Amino acid sequence: MKVAVWDTYVKRSDGKKIHFDILVRSTLKDEAVIYEYGKTILNLKTSNQQSYAAKNANFVTLKKQHQLWFHISRQGFHIDEMENCN
């Protein structure tokens, strides 16, 4: 399966940047849905972020990702936490 990777940064109120990737099926083209996935992880992790908007997530690549197929196929997305997500 090919997945699309959306590199995402959100500035926290303490000045640190939250950095995570949103991985979705490569066939998903609706950016509003992808941004909602980003909001989901932010709501779970912190209420201390500044506004999250479309400009925070950028499509970066397509890659093969077999180990995440089950998770993405059931939930629709996977979040790869990278920096300051706690």
Buried (B, 14 or more C-beta within 10 A) or exposed (E): BEBBBBBBBBBBEEEEEBBBBBBBBBEBEEEEEBBEBBEBBBEEBBEEBEEBEEEBBEBEEEEEBEEBBEEBEEEBBBBBEBEBBE
